[in-house]
């Protein structure tokens, strides 16, 4: 048994699945078989779980003799409704070209028509308690992992199956792979998690201890459609502001994953999936694992031809036993960005890059600069915590690449209140001093190089998990501030890869609220609106105050 823990979360009655807005009409529950787009489609197949609960899946197989025997299966597992198809839900700003997809493609999952034409079956599952599947819905954790295990084994036992199952998909469809793989279902031979957080507290719910208030309520609403009960994720998040048994029940024993894994992340997903996807790859025990990190819009990147062909090579190798180029892939492949839409792809041997030169860039509040030389004199920057900011710039005199995790050490003082919420952005300015935008949140092109957050009372570090180049906070207690007293805090900036040409600027922005606030109607976007700021923040630099940015500079 993998080392999961359990906890009884706050539950709520499900909402009638037929009432879900922005979804196609819910089909009746009865079994249906039809042939369409060169596929045999079986809807509402009942899959029995170990405790007698039945969940429902839609299965797509190639039509004719090709679909009757020796088929590998790709499993797509998510709570958004197997009847809610991609061509009906993607936003125009996502960059997904509708011509790339068949009308049978599930949201964030594999296209059954494309994969069927290449000799695969695809199953799309409504988990326990989701939509018309029986039972109560559990949002990740051991119960969902065991249910997915049972489903994998059930499909592998069907007459048409070759006994091998792979998993692929984005976000929720990726995270479930982290949960089920440590249980080691015999039929699960390869996984392809494409962007999913793996630390519920630090990446999903409380950025630096600051509660996320935009995406989580939306995500919680998306999982309320059930004939039974569902976890009330938003209520649970609010009820557990510090890491406790609730959060530990969502922890994943990633080290116990030992099957081949092709893992993909994007620099653009600052505040959701980026950090956790890279950490999942780092911690996995798999002998054969690959990491790609790109800087593009995540859904468009998942469905573009080059990405599908790469997934095909991966699954053909492990699910069909074909000779492909997988064994020639570098362990890590990254895009080094110049700006949105412009990057250079490069192969690497590991992450973080072993040749990284971690370089302190010292903050000088008096001049608003970053420098390789520590200022001897003390100075301070004071800003209004609800509307002001402090900025620190360095203009590079030669081409400079920053790739990896940045750490910002600040000495912070408050003038009133008992806490401070700190929001940090690393930005790039061109040689004319204009902001250079990067792809951000799968919709925008005006984003940052990287983001970081910290509630100052959460500044206690975990000595077992922290590295010199990346602080990890315990989030198990609060150490409130005293007005007039400066304290050191270490802020993790999420990983990034950016090239600065000579004459271009790295800017660090520090303020008391979200730095990027764009969110067009109905787009999922992180927000932080329950803040603890009052009055002014004061940042001390120089002399006895070692405020600095530790930058991961990559030599030529």
N, C-alpha and C positions, 0 to 999 in steps of 0.2 A: 504494500500500500504506500503510495506517495505521501509525503509529509504535509498534508493539508490539515487545517484546523476548521472547526465548525462554530457557528454562532447563529442564534435565532434572531433574525432582523425584524424590523417593523414591517408588517404585511398590511395589505388593503384589499378590499373587494375589487375584482376585475371589472372593467368596463365592457359593455356589449361589443364584441368584435365587429358586428355589422354596422356599428355607428362610427367607425374610425373615419375621420376627415382625411381628404387628400389621398384616398386609396380607391382602387376600383371596387365594384361591388363584390362582397365576400361570396365565393361560390358555395353551393351546398356541400355538406360534409361527405356525401356518399362517394364511393369509389367510381372513378371514371377513367376509361381508356380510349385513346384516340390516336390517329396518326396525322402528323402535321410537320411540315418543313423537314422531311426526311427523318423524322424521329417517331418512335413509339413513346407516347406520353401517358403515364399512369399517375392520376391525381388522387390524393388522399389515401395513400397506402398506409395502413396501420402498422406501426412499429412497436412491438411489445417491449417494455422495460422490465428490469428485474423485480420490481415491486408490484407488477400487475398493471401499471399505468400504460395507456396507449397514446403515443404521439403520432403526428401525421406528416407525411412527406410526399413530395412530388418527384417522380423519377422520370428521367429522360434517357432513352437508349437509341442507338442507331436502328433504323428500320431494316427489316429483313434479317438474313442469316448473320450479318455482322453484329447484330445486337442480341444474339441468343446465347453466346458462349464466350468465355475467355475475355471478359471485359473488365478493365480496371475502373474504379469509381472515384470521382471527385465529389467530396461532400462539402456542401455549403450550409452552415448552421448559423442562424441568426433570428432575432426576435421581431423583424420588421414585416413579417407576413409573406409567405411563399407566393401569394397571389399578387403582391405588389411588385411589379416588374420595372426594370431600370428605365426603359424608354418613357415611363410615366412619371418618374420622380426626379430625374437629374435636373439641376438648375443650369440655365444657359451659361452662367459665369464659370461653371466647373470646367469648361473646355472639352467636355466629352462630346464627340461628334456622333449624333444618332446613327449615322451610316455605319459606324463601327460595330453596332450591336444588333442582334436579332430581337424580335419582340418578346422572346421567351427568357431574356436575361434577368436574373434576380438582382435586386439592389446590392451592389458591392460584391457580387459573386460572379462565378464563371458562366459564360454564355453557352448554354447546352447545344445550340446549333453548331457553333464553331468547334467545340470539343467533340460533339458527336461525329462530325465529319472526319475526325482524326482518331476515331476508335475508342472513345471514352463514354461511359455513362456518367450522368450528373444527377445527384440527389440534392434537393432543397428541402430543409426540415424546419418545421415550426417546433421549437423546444417545448418541454413540459410547461403547461400552463399558459402558453402563448397562443393566441387566436383560438382555434378549436381543439388543440391538443389538450388532453386531460391533465388534471393535477394543478398544482400551484407553481407559478413562475419563480425561479430562483436566478438572480442576477449574478452570474458567475459563481465561483466556489465549488465545493466538492460535489454537491448534488448534480449540478449541471455537467460537471466533468464525467461523473459516472453514467449519466444518461447518454452523453455523447459516446462514451465507450461502448455501451450496449448497442447503440445505433450502428456504429462502425462494424461491430461483429455480426449484427443481424444482416446487414447488406452484404458482407463478405461471404455469408453462407448461402446466398441465393444462387440458383442454377446458372444464371448468366454471368456470374462473377468469376474473375480469376483469383479471387481471395485477397486482392491488394487494394487498399484505399489510400488516397491522398486527400489533403485538405488545402483549400486556397480561399482567399477573400480578404477584404479590406475591413479594418476597424473591428467591430464586434465579431465578424466572421474570421478575423485573424486572432483575436484574443482567446477565443474558445480553443484554438489550437494549443496555446500555452497551457491551458488547464487540462486538456485531455491527454496530451503527449506524456506527461510524467506518470500516468496510470498504465502506460505501455500496452494498449490493446494490440493483440498480435497482428491484426490485419492492417493497422496503420503503419505504413512504411515510409512516408515522406510528408513533410508539411511545408507550407508556403505562406507564413503570416506576412501580410502586406500592410504594415502600418497599424500598430495597436499599442496603446499604453500597457505597461505591465506592473505599475505601482499605483494602486487605486488612490492612495492618499496624495502622493506627491505630484502625480501627473494628471489626475482626473478631477479631484475634488478640492484640494487645498494647495494652491501653488505657493510654496514657501510658507505654508501655514495660513495663507489668506484664502478665505472661502471663495470658490468659483460660483458665480450666481447666474450665468447666462446659459451655458451649454447643459449643465446638469439638470435643471428643471425641465428643459426640453427633452433630454435623454430619458428622464424619468417618465415623462408623458408618453413617450414612444413605446414604452413597455407595459402600459396599463391595460391593454386589450386582452381579455381572458374570460373564459367561462368559470374559472376558479378565482384564486387570489394571486396577487403579484407583490413582489417586494416594492416598497415605496422608497426608491433610492434617494430621492430628494429629502424625505423625512429622516432617513437613516444618516445621511451626510450631515444634516444640521444637528442631529442628536449626538454626534460623536466628533467634536471639534479637535480632539487629540487622538493620536494613534493608540488604539486599545484592541480588545478582542474582536470587535466588529471588523476593523481594518485587517487584522491578522487572518481573519477567515477568508479574505480576498487575496492573501499572499499566494504566490505561485512558486513551487519548488523547481525553478527553471534548471537548476543543476542536474535534475533527474531526467531531463529530456535527452535521449541518446540516439534518436533517429535522424536521418538526413534532413536538413532544414535550409531552405532558401528564403532569406529574410530581407525585407525591403523597407526602408524608411525614407523620409524626405525632410530636408532642412526647413521646408516651408511650414511644417506642422509644429511650430513653436507654441507650446501651451496645451498640447494634446498627446500626439502619438510619438513624436520624434525621440525623446529621451528614453522612453520605455522600450521602443523597438530595438534600439541599439543595445540597451542593457540586456534585453532578452537574448540577443545574439551573443553578447559577451559571456553571459552566465551559462548558456546551454552546455550540456556535457557532450553534445554530438561531436563525433570525430570528423564528420563531413558536414560542414555548415558554411554558408556564404552570406555575405552582407553587401547589399547595394544601398547607397544613400544618394538620392537625386535632389534636385532643387526645383522640381516642377509641380504642377497641380496634381494631387495624388490620384484622383479618380481618372483623369485623362491619362496619366502615366500607367495606371493599372490596365486600361483597356487598349492602349495603343499597340500597333502591330509588333513592334520590337519587344515589348514586354510579354505579350502573349507567346511569341516564338521562344523567348527565353524560358518561360514557364513550361512550355511544351518539351523543350530539351531536358529540363529537370525531371518532369514526371515520366517522359518516355524512358529515361534512364532507369528510374527506380520502380515504376509501376509496370513497365513492359520489358525491361531488360535490354533495351536497345543501346547501342554504342552512340553516344552523343558527345558534345564538347564539354559537358559538365566537369569532367575531371581536369580540364584545362583552364577552368575559370580561376581567376585570382581569388583568394579568400575574401578580399574587400575591394569594392569598386565604388569610387566617389565622384561626384561632380564638384569641381572647384569653380565657384560662381564669380562672375564679374558684375552681373546685374540680372534682373528678371529676364529670362529667356536667353541668357548668354552664359555658358559654362564650358569647362573643359573636363572631359571624363578621364579618370586616371585609375590604374590598378594599384592596390596596396596590399601589404602582407598582413596587417593587423589593424586594430583600433583600440586605443588611440595610436597614432603613428609613432613608431619607435624613435624616429629621428627628431621628434618635437623638441624645440628649445623653449622651455617655459620661461618667459621673460617678464619681469615686473615693469610695468609702466606706471610711474608714480603720479598721483593726483596732486595738482596745485590749485587750491581753491582761489588763491589770489589772482591768478592769471587765467583760470579756466582751462588748463592744459593738462595733458599727459606727457610724461617725459621719462626717458631711460635713466635720468639722474634724479635721485630723491632730493626734494627741496629741503634746504637746511632750516629755513624759517617756517614757523607755523602760520597758517591762515585758515579761514573758514568760509564756507558758502552757506547762506541762509535763504530758505525759500518757504513760501506759504504752502503748507502741506496739502491743501485741497485744490490749489490752482497753479502753484509755481513749480519750478524745476531748477536743477543745476546741471550744467553740461561741462564736459572735459574733452578736449580735442588733442589729437596728435596728427600732424601732417607728415607723411612718410617721405623721406628723401630718396628712397629707392624702392623698387618693386618689393612688396611684402605679402606673403601668404599667411593668413591666420586660419588654421584648421584644427579643430578640437574643442575642448571644453575650456571656457574662460571662468576665472574666479575673481570676484570683486571684493576686496577688503575695504570696508568703510568704518570710520569712527563717527558715530551718530549721536547727536544730542537732541532732546526735545525740550521745549520751553514750557510746555504745559501738557496735561494729560498723563497717560501711563504707558503708551505704546506708540509705535510708528509702523506703518505699512509702506514698504519701499518697493518701487517698481523700477526696473532697470532695462534699458535697451542699448545694445550696440548697433550703431548705424554707420553707413558709409556715405561720405560726401565726395562729389567729384571735384576736379581741379578748380572749378568755379565756385565751390562751396555749396552746391545744390545737392539735396537729398537724392541718393541713388536707391531705387526701390528694388525689393526682391519678392518673389512669389511668396504668398502668405495665406494660410488657411484655405487652400484649394480654390480661392476665388479672386484674390487680389494680387496686384503687382507692385504695391507701394509699401511692402513690409520691411522689417528690420533685418540686420545680420543675425541677431540673437536676442533673446529675452531672458530676464531673471526676475525673481520676486523673493521677498522675505518679510514676514511679520517679525519685528525686532525681538519680541518676547519669545520667539521660537529659535533664538540664535544658538542654542545648545547643540554642539556637534556630536555625532556618533563616531567615536574614535575607531571603531572596528570597520566602518564602511567608508569613512572619509579618506580621500587621497590629498596629497599636497595640491593637486591641480583641480580637485572637485570636492567641495564640502557636501556632506550629507547630514542633515539635521535629524534629531531624534523625534521631534514633534510629540513628545510624551509629557511635556510640562511647559508652563509659561513662566518666564522670568521678566516681570514687568519693569519698565524703565522708571527712573527718578528724574524729574525735571532738573536741568542744569548739570547732569552727569553724562559725560561722553562714554559710550561703550563700543567695543569692536564687534562688527558683524561680518560674516563671510557669506557672500551671495553666489550661488551657482547660476551661471548663464548656460543655457542649454547649448548643445554642440552646434557647430556651424563650420562652413568652409568658404572662405572668401579671399579673393585676390585684390590687393590694393596696389595700384600703379603709383609710381613716383609722383608726388604732388597731390595725391588723394588723401582723404582724412578718415580716420577712425574717430567717431564721437561716442562717448558714453553719456547717456541721459539718465538722471535719477530724479524721480518725483514721487508723489504720494498717491497716485491713481493710475489707471490704465493709460499707457502711452499711445496705443493704437485703439481707436474706438469705432472705426468703420464697422458697420454691420447692416447691410441692406436687409429689407424686410424678409423675415423667415429664413435667414441663413444662420446655420450653427456657428457660433462665435463666442469665444471666452469673454466673460465679464467678471468684474470684481467690484461689487457695489456695497458690501457690508464691511466698511472700513473703520479703523480705530484712530484716525488722525485727528488732530486738533492743533491749532496754532501753527508754529513754524518748526521745520526740521533744520538742524544745523549739521553740516558735514565738516569735520576737522581734517586737515592735511598738513604734512610736513613736520619736521622736528620729531617730537615724541609720538606723532600720529602716523602710523605706517599705512595710510590709505593708498591702495594701489590696485591696478588690474593685472592679474597674472595671465599673460597672453600666450597662446600656443603658436609660436612662430615656426614655420617650416622652412628650413634652409633650401636653397636652390638645389 
